[in-house]
Amino acid sequence: MLVGHACSLDSFSRSLLHKSPRTKQNFVKMVKDIPYCGLVTLMTDGINDWTFVDPPVPPLTNSINKRFNWKVLTTDINVSPN
């Protein structure tokens, strides 16, 4: 289970999943959907492969944050270059 600031959840999980870092534009767009204290859960096969699984507890929210959907970390957001 990873608990952390928005950008650390993406950075740590992508590393475990053997994915390359997001582009700057993709990262900025995606990170806006993750609250300061987000939670994701990854499970290992015991060797070196990790996958996202449903977290054991619902996401924490407060009045200014929308409900966090951890599945946003599993996708690459297409961003048109400016």
Buried (B, 14 or more C-beta within 10 A) or exposed (E): EBEBBBBEBBBBBBEBBEEEEBEEBBBEBBBEBBBEBBBBBBEEEEEEEBEBEEBEEEBBEEEEBEEBEBEBBEEEBEBEEE
